[in-house]
Amino acid sequence: MNTCLNLPPITIASSDHRRLIRTAENLAEQAHPLAMPLLQELHRASVREPDELPDDIVTLDTFVTYRLSGDGPLEKRALIHPDDRVWPPAEVSILTPVGLSLLGLRVGDRMPLLGVDGSPDACVEVEAVGPKIVGAFRPVQMQ
């Protein structure tokens, strides 16, 4: 029985939303396999200003502690945009099934792994959110 069949609501910062829409559209032109799942998530997301987001929401440049498939070990990684890679062992890119599935979730949410062919029971659960990455080497984004 699939315990994470329903998609929980997601909330995304407006600045992340704009950046990820551009990324997804560029990837769609290249037929990237996660472009459409990313666009679908961005279209169903509630978008808020960054200072209006609760601290327990998974955003880009924030560490998240999560578990795969209900009984897997806990992992803690920073959710990042692929252009911002600095320390791969401590990061999970938004352009991976795990990273995409974590975006916008809250502590306690369970989400099916998006963009994956395989077990319909594969899911990710958020255990904790934080801290936020500040002062990292991040390219300046043009508006």
N, C-alpha and C positions, 0 to 999 in steps of 0.2 A: 504494500500500500504506500503510495506516495504521500509523504508527510509535508512536502513543500510545494504542493500543486498550485496554490493560489499565489499570485504575485502581491507582495506587500506594497503599500504606497512608498514612493521615494521622493526625496526633496533634494534639490541641487541649487548651489549658489549661482546667481545670475552670471557672474564672471566665468565660472567653470562651464556653465551651459553654453555660452557663446563660443568659448574656445572648443568645446567638444563637438558642437554642431559643425564648425569648420573642419575639424579633424575627420568626423564621420563622413561628411560630404566628399572630402578629398579621397578618403579610403574607398568610398562607394565607386568613384571613377576608376579605381584600380581593382575593383571586384574583390576587395578584402573580405574574408568570411565573417568578420565581426562588425562590418560597417552597418548592415541593416539592423542587427540586434541593438547596436548602440543607438542608432537613430530612433528605433522604437522606444527604447528606455527614455531617451531625451524628450520625446514627444508626450510620454505619459507622466513625466515628472512634474511635480509642483516646483516652481522656480521662485526663489526668494533672494533678497539682498544678503550678502555674506554676513552682515552684522545682525541679521534677523534669524539666523540658523541656530537651533539648539546645539549644545555641545556634544550631544550623543548621536549626531548624524555623520555618516561616513562621507567625507569630501576629499577632493584631491589635496595632496600635501598634508594628509593626516594619517597617523598610525591607527591601525585597526587590528584588534585581536579577534580571530575568527576560527571556526572549526568547520571542516568539510564532512558532509554526510552524517552528521549527528554524533558519531562516536570517534571521529578522527582526533589527532592531537591538536592542541591549540597552536596557532601560528600568529605571529605579530609582524606586520609589514606596513610600510607607508604606501598608500594608494597614490600613484603618480601618473602623470601624462607621459607617454613614451619619449617625448622630446626632453624631459626633465631628468633622465636617468643620471644618477650620481653614484649610488651604492647598491648595485643589483641584488646582493644577498638580503638586503633589508627592505626591498621594494616589491610591489606587485603593480604591474602596469594595467591601466584601464583597458588596454587592448589584449587582455587575456580573459578567458571565461570567468576566472575567479574575480579579477579586478572589476570587470563589467558587472558582475552579479552583486558586488559589494556596494557599488556607487549609490549613494542616497539612502541607504538603509539606516535603521536605528538599532540601538542595543536591543537584543532579543529577537530581532527579525530573522526569518529563514527565507531563503530565496533559492529557486532552482538554478543550477549552473546554466547560464545563457550561452548560446552559440556552441554547444557541445552535442555531438552525437554520442549516445551511449546510454547509460543507466538513467531511466526516468526518475529514479530516486536520488540522483546526485544533487546535493544542495550545499549551501554555505549558510552558516549561522553566525551572527555578530555577537561577540561576547563583551567587547569593550571598545571604546573609541577614545583616541588621544594618546599622546599629545599632538598638537598641530606643529608642523615643521615651519620654523621661522628662520629667516636669514640664510636660507639654502641658496645654492647656485641655481638660479632659475632664469631662463632667458626672458627678456622683456618682451611682452606681447603687444603688438601694434593693434590699436582698435580699429 
